[in-house]
Amino acid sequence: MPNGYWHKLLRVDLSRGTHMVEPLAEADLRRFIGGAGLGAEILRRELPAKVGAFEPRNRLIFATGPFQGPAVPGGAKFSIVGISPLSGTFADTAAGASWGISLKEAGYDVLIVEGVAAHPVYLHIVDDTVTIRDAQNLIGRDTVETVDAIHAETGDRRLSVACIGPAGERKVAIACVAVDKHSFGGRCGLGAVMGSKNLKAVAVRGTRRVPVANPEITQTLIKRFQSEAHQAVLRNHFRENGTPGLCETAEGLGDMPIRYWDGDVWPAGAKRLGAPNYTQVLQAKPLPCQYCPTGCHRRIKVIDPAEYALAGPGPEYETLGMMGTNTLIDDPKAVAKANDIANRLGIDTISAGAMVGFAMQCWERGWVTVKDTDSLELTWGNPAALIGLVDQIGRREGFGAYFAEGTLGAARRIHPDAVDTVVHNKGLDYPAHDPRACISLAPTYVTGTRGACHFRGPCEDVEMGGFFLPEAGITQGTVRFFERANQSYVAVKCQDLGALTCSLVMCMFMIDGSEFSLTSQAEIFNAITGWDWTVETLLEAGERAFTVQRLLNLRDGYGAATDVLPKKMRQVAKEGFRAGKSIPFEELMQDYYAVRGWDASGAPTPATLARLGVTA
């Protein structure tokens, strides 16, 4: 019966130069749906514990779900799963544009890449025709040039291209996967894993219509949700301003990183970096993914000064926070230039900004001097330092080479005391949301299965009053700023929602921003699959996916002993919204483990595993 899946997995072994199509079991789809949930289960079955990120046997899994293909709003996403060079354990990242839809239309639900090619290659997939092509002429090209070169070589501009830049080729641990020049699977360094396999790109085009169980109902629901989402983003100005519109609010709540997490307030900086100033200065316009009514990405243009000139994707809120307020740089053009360099070289802008802020801290403390930095003066607020160091990091050159293994790796090289100042979990730098402002982020970050991540559970928006999950009993007033009650419950349910979203696969902004409720998701999910799932069934699938990912963390050496806050998160603000407030961390973690059904070691209890139908 058609149900939004092809039930097909395409496996490519680069060491052997072979490919084959394998069946995907219906039972696995009913347990994990797809995306990062299914990818985690595949990793657990196919890899033993503690496989190195750059070992040939590490898998690089590109996974879709039932929402790719039928034009579901926000359904242009796909997941990439593997072992991260930053953490040495499970990692997933997501990207948009049209790549996931193209893979689905080619007739595959999942692509698994294993082994290492003898020389640089790229995959060319058009329906049943799968070829491994020589990519030596693409080496050294950035993520924009690579797409253009593949389009020119194949004569097919309809190919959707996921590729790496020079950073991925050189196995920089924060290398990302870039898609169609404007969407990025940024976090966890899976671009470096791609580079370790000598895989420069995967270019895909499909011509097949994805089968659904109830086509008429599906199309009716899609039209309704498109209209509802469009009206929602007009009401909240999200399409007008995108994520840069969040800057002033976040800073006012003490949520934005300032001076590598040592600062408390900087309203003037947030105002200059954020919208509407951002929109005016950078001539910003919406840049939507396929089928998206939101258009959260920005297309920008800078003409002067000449050294900042560019045209392309603009920085998001996270980048404005990590490269802007985090480094005390308030010029949106300078941040846009650094963002453009990072995108083209193929590195995660969140971690890149964290690295620059960390380096500026080290400079201020005398741990780093011009002798180390090739004359870069890493002073706070210095745009030349930001742009120069981002370029060095992406090219693995000069002082930037210190960061090839992540911020923690750099800290170990720089100074004995530097390690304790790194703000991370599982080696993944914190994003631009401060758990001292929204305390539900504390358990969310430390238990995050890929490391510190706000986007695998939007609990901070619950605290801020911008998002609720009534289907799970989370409404206005469920939590209050700085109060312990219900915070860990909200963290757990938002993580389960995040894991569900990454399994479907769909964009979180369709839920948190476009008012695409969980009830609506269940409606369209059932129309596509022909299944009869409730909201509770969907959330349980998210919990199951999160639990399997946690089991991968546990077998790789993580657990209660590593569920800890960075030292800087114990610092108490002296001014601003969170002045005098601290995180009741031990109490929150006690609550969190109880809600999750975990034991004192941080492992799911046998009863929890049995309820979810998961084996340890």
N, C-alpha and C positions, 0 to 999 in steps of 0.2 A: 504493500500500500504506500503511495507517495506521502511523505510526511516531513518535508523540509530537509531531508538528508539524502545523499547518494549511497550511504553506507560503504564508502570507499576511502581507503587510505593509500596515498602514493608514497612509497618508500624509495629513497635514492641513497645508494651507497657510493660515496665519492671515491673511496679507496679502490673499489672494483670497477667503477665506472658503469654501474648497472642501476636499473630501476625496475620496480614491480608494483602492481596494484594488489592490495590486500583488502579483505572484507572488514568492515567495522561492525561489531556485534550490536544488535538492537539493545541487548541488556546493558551494555556499557553506556549507550546513549541515554537510556532511561535512568541511569544512576548519576551520570556526570554531565549530561547534555552536550557538551562540547567545549571549545575554547580552553582556558587555563585549567578548568576542572578535569577535563578529559586528558589534557596534556600532562597534568601531574600524575594521574593514574598510569599513563603510558610510561613515564619516567620510573615510577615505582616498580613496575613490572619488568622493565627492560634493563635497568641499571642497578648494580649493587651500591652499597654505601660508599661515600667518600671518593667518588669518581672526580678527577680533576676537570676543571672547565675546559682545558685545552687538550684533553685526551681525545684520541680519535673516536673512542666509543661513546663519548658524550653525544647526546641527541640534541638536534635543533628542530623543534616541533612548531610548525605553523598550523594553527588550528582555528577553524571556523565553528559556528553554531547554527541553529535553525533560522536565525534572523538575517543571515547573509543571503542575498538573492531576491527575496520577495519584496524588496524596497521598503522594509520597515524603517521608520524614522530612527536615526541613530544606529542603524544596523550595518554601517559600513566598516565596523571594526573587525579586527582579527587578533588573535593572541599568538605570541611567540614564547616558547617555553624551553628551558634548558637548565644546566647547572651554571651558576654565575661565577665569574672570576673574582668578584668582590667578596662573596660569602662562602663559596664552596658548597652551596646547597641549592635547593629549588629556587628558580627565578621565573617570573613571567613579566612580559611587557606587552603593551597593546599599541596598535597604530590604526590609522583610518585610511583616508583617500578612497581608493576603489579596489585595492589589492585583494582583500578578503572576498569581496563579491566576485572578482575575476576568477579566483581559485575555485569558488563554488560553481560558477558558471562553466568552468572547464570540466566539472564532473567529479570533484574531490572535496571531501570534508576536511581532510588532514593531509599535510605533507610532512614527512619525517626525513631529515637529512642526517646521515651518519658517515663516519670515516673522514679521511683527508685526501683531497685531490693531489695528484703529483705536481700540478702546476695550477696557477689561478684559472678558475672557470666561472661560468655563470649558467644557471638553469634557464632553459627556454621551454615554456609549457603552453601549448595551444591545444586544448581539448585532449585527445588521446596521444598527441605527438609530444613526446618528452625528449629533449636533447640536452646533453652536457656540452657546452661550447667553450672554446678557448677564450680566456679573458685577460691574457697578458697585455694586450693593448689598452686595457682599462685600468691597469695598476697605476696608482698615483693620481687618478682623476677623483675629483670631489663628487659629492652626492648629486649635484646638479648635472655636471658634465657626464657622469656615468649614465644617467637616464637618457640624455640627449644622444650619447654615443650608441647605446643599445637601440634606440629608435631608428637612428640613421643606418646602423648595420643591418637591421632586420627589415627595414622599410615598413615597419608596423608601429605607428604612433599610438595605436589603441592598447598596446601592451602596458600593463600596470607593473611598475618596477620597484621591488624592495632591494635596497643595496646598502653597501657600506662605503665609507670614505677612507682616506688615508689612516685615520685613527684605528678603524677596524682592521685594516691590513697589518698594522703594526701592533695589534693586540693591546691597545690601550684599554685598561679595565673598565672605563666608562664609555666605551664606544657604543653607539646606538645603531639601529637599523632605520634607514630613511626610506620613505615611500613616496614616490611620485613628486619629489622635490619639496613637499610641504607638510607631510605628516611623519611623525617620528616615534618608533618604539624606543623610548629614550633610556629607561632605567635598567639597572642591573648588568650592563656590559655585554648583552647578548650579541652586539655587533662585533665584539672581540672574539666571541665563540665562532661567529660566522667567518671572521678572518682567519682563525686558527684552522679552519677546514679548507682554506684556499677558495672560499666561495665569495665571489665579489657581488653577485646579484642573483635574484630570482625574478624572471620576467614572465608574466602570466596574462593570457587572454582566453576567455571562454565564450562559447556561442550557445550554450544550452540554457534553457529555462529551468530554474530550480522547481522541482515538483512540490506542491503543497496539498494537504488533505482536503481543504475546503477553499478553493480559489475565490469564489464570490464573497464569502464572509471575510476572508483575509483582505481582499481589496477594499471592501466597505470599511473595515476597521482601520486600515492604513490611511485612507482618506480622512477619516474622523480624527485620528491621532495627529496627522500632519496639520490639520486645521487647528486643533486644540494646542499643539505645541507652538505653532506660529503665533497664536494669540498670546500665549504665556510669555514668550520671549519679547514680544512687543510691550507687554505690561511691565516686565522687570528690566527692560532696556538692555537685555543681554546681547541681542543681535546688534544693537547700536554700539555698545561699548566693549563687548567681549569680556574676557577675564580681567583685562586692565582696569575695568570699572570696579573691581573689588579692592583696589589698593588702599584707598583712604579709609574704608570701613575696617579692613583688616588691621591697619596700623593703629587706628583708634582703639581697637580692642586688645592691643598688645600681641597680636597674632603674627606680625610680620617680622622676619629676622633683621636685626639691626646690629651692625658691627660684629659680625660672626657671633651672634647670640649674646653678646655682652651688653648691648644697648637696650634701652627701654622704650624710647619715643623718638620719632622723627617725622612729625606731620608734614613739614614743608617738603621733605624728600618724597614721601608717598604721594603727595599732591602733584608734584612735577612729573613723577613717573607714571602715574595712573591716568585713566580717562576721567574727564574729557580732554585734558591737556595732551595725553598720548595720541588721541584720535586726531587732534588738530595738527600737532607737530609732525607726526609721522604719516599724515594723509591716509589714515587707516580705513580699510573697508573689510566687510566680512569675507571670510575665505572658507566656505563650508565643505565638508566631506560629502560624498555622494549620498543623496536622499535625505540630507540633513536640513531641517528648517531653522536650526539655531545659528550656525555659522560662527562658532566661538573663536576660531582662528582668525587672525588679522592678516590682510595683505597690505604691506606698507611701501612707502617710497621716500627715500632721502636723497636730496640733490646736493645740499650743502650743509656743512663744509665737505669739501671733496673727499677727505680721508674717510668720511662716514657714508659716502654715497652707496646706495643699494636699492634694489627693488625685489621684494619677495616676502616670505612669511615673517611676521613680526613677533617679538617676544610676548609670551603669555604672562599671566600673573606670577607664576612660579619663577620664571626667569627674571622678571622685574624685581622680585624679592631677593633671589639668590645672587644675581649679578648687580643689582641696584642698591636697595637699602642695606643689604648684607655687607656691601663693600663701601658704603657711604658715597655712592655715585648716584647723582640725581638727574643726569642728562639722558633722556630717553633715546637720543640719537646714538650716544656712546654704547648704551646697553644693546640697542638694536644692532649695532655693528658687531659687537662681541657675539651676540646671538647668531648672526648670519655666518660668522666664521665657524662657530661651533656646529651649526647645521651643515655647512658645506664639508667640514672635515669629518663630521659624523661622530659627535660626542654629546652626551647628556648635558643639557644646559643647567639642570639643577645641581648636579655634582660638580660641574665645571665652576659654577658660581661659588659653591661651597669651598672648593679648592682655592680659589682666589681670595676669599675672605679668610680662610685659614692661613694662607701664605702671608697676607697683610698683618694678621695677628702675630705670626712668627717674626716678621720684620720689626714690628713695634717692640717685641720683647727681646730683640737682639739675637735671636736664634738663626736668622738669615740676614746676609749682607749682600752688597753688590758683587762681592767675589763669587757668591753662589748663583746669582740671578742674571749673569751676563749683562750687567748694568741696568736691568729693570729696577726701578725704585718702587717698591711695593708699599707705598704709603696709602693710607685710607683716602678714598675719594679721588684717586688718580686714574682717569680713564685709560691713559696709555698703558698703565700696569695691567688693567683688566684685559684690554684687547691683546696686548703682547703675550701675557701668560696663557690666555685661552688658546692662542695660536700655537704656542710652544707645547701645551698639553696635548692638543689634537695631533700635532706632528711628532710627538715623543722626542722633542729636541730641547737642548739647553736645560734650564731649571725645570721646565715642564716635564722632563723625563722622570723627575722625582715622583711624579704623580701617576706613573704608568700602571701601578698596582693599587691605585685608589688613594684617598686621603689618609687612611690608616698607614698604608705603605710609605707614603711620604713622611708622615710623622715619625715613624721609626727611624728614618734616615736623618731627619733634621735635628732632633734633640730628644734626650731621654724623657723630658717632662711634656713633650708635645702630644704624646699619645692620649693622655688624660684630657686634653682639650678638644679632641675630635668629637663632633656631634653626629652620631651615627647609631644604627642598629644593624647587626650582621654585615658590617662594612659598607652599608648603603647610607649615604649622607641624608640627613633630615631634609625634607622639602620645606617650603616657605610657610609653614604653619606651626606655631609655637604651642606645645602642650601645656605650658604654664598659663596660657590664656584660656584654652579649651581643654580641661583636664581629662576628658574622655580620650583625647589623643595619646595620653601616656600609655595606657595598656594597649591601645591600637598600634602604636609604633613598636613597642618592645616585643609584641607577639606577632608582628607582621611577618607573614611567611616568606616574603621576598626581602624583608628589611623594613626600615622606617618608611611608611607610605600612608598618606592621607587619602589617596584615591582608591584604596581598596576598602573604603568604608567612610562615608561622609559625616562622621559623628560631630565634627566641629560645626557643621551647618545646623545641626539640631540645637546645639548650645546657643548659636547665634540667632536662632529663630527663623532660619531660612529654608529648612527642610524638615519634614516629618514623615513617619512611617506608621500611619494609623493601623495598618493591617497587623502590625506587631505591637500595638499598644503604645507607640511613641508619638506623642502629640505635644502641643504647646504646654509648657510647664512640666514635662516629664523630667527634665533636668534643669538645673540653674547654675549659672557661672560659679565655679569654685566650691560647689557643694557636692559631697560624695554621693548622695542618694541617686541611684539609678544610672550613674555614669557608666559603670562597667556593663550593665545590661544594654545600654545604648551602643557601647563599643562593640559588643558581641553581635548584636542584630545588624548593625551597619557593616561589620566585616562579612557577615553571611550574605547580606545584600550585595556587597562588593564582589564576593566570590561568585554569586549567581550572575551578576552583570557580566563578569569576565568569562562566564561559561556560555552565555546565550549567543554570541558575544554582542554587547551593545555599549553605547557611550553613556557614561555616568551622568553626563549633563542632560540627557533626555529625562532622567529621573530627578536629579538635583539641579533644577533650573528650568526645565520645560514641562514639569508637572505630569510626566508620563508615569502614572501610578502603577504600583505593583499589581493591583487588580486589573488594570488595562493590559499589563504585560501578560497576565495569565490568560486573558481573553484571546489575544493575538497568538500567543504560544499554542493554545489549544486549536485554534483555527488552522495554523500551519501544520502542526504535528498530527492532529486528529486524536490526541490524547485528552484525558479528562483530569487535568491537574488543577489543584487549588492553589491559592496563595501560599498556604502552609507547605504544600508539596514542593513548590519552587524554593521557598526559603530553606527547607530541609536539604534540597539539592545543593544550595549554596553552602550550608553548614557541612555537608559531606565533602564537598570540594576543599573547603578550608581545612578540614580535619586531615584529609589525605596529604595536603601540603605540609601541615604541621608534622605528620608522621615522617615525611621526608626530612624536615628540619631535625627532628629528634634523632634519626639514624645517622645524620651527619654531625652530631655532637652538640646540637643546640638544645635548650630546655630552660628550666627555671633559673639555672645559674647564669644564663645569658639574657634572660628577660629583665634587663636592668636599664635604668636611666643613665644617660651621659651626665658627667659631673656638672656641666654647665646648666643642666635642667634643674639642678638643686638651688641655683642662684635665685635670690628673691629680688624682684624689681623695686627700685627706689622711687619711681614716679610712673605716672600713667595709669591705665585701667587696671592693671594687675599689681599695682604697688602693694607691697607687704603680703602678697599671697604666695602660697607654696602648694606644690602637688602632694596630696596625701597618698603617696605612691604605694606604700606597703598595703594600706587598706584597700585601695583600688584593685591591686593585684589579687588580694584575698577574695574580693568580690568577683573578680573576673574569672578566676579558676573555678569558683563555685558555679557561676552561671554556665560556663563552658562544660562542666562535668569533667574536669581534669584533676589529677592527683597532685601531691606536693612537688613532684618532679617536673610538672608541666606536661605530663602525658595524659591523653584521654583515658578515662577509666574503662574497664571491660564493658560496663553497662552502657557507657556512651557509644562505644564502638558497635556494640550489638544493636542499639537503637538505630544507628545509621547504616547498618549492614556493611561495616568495614572491618577488615581483619588487620591486626597490628603487624 
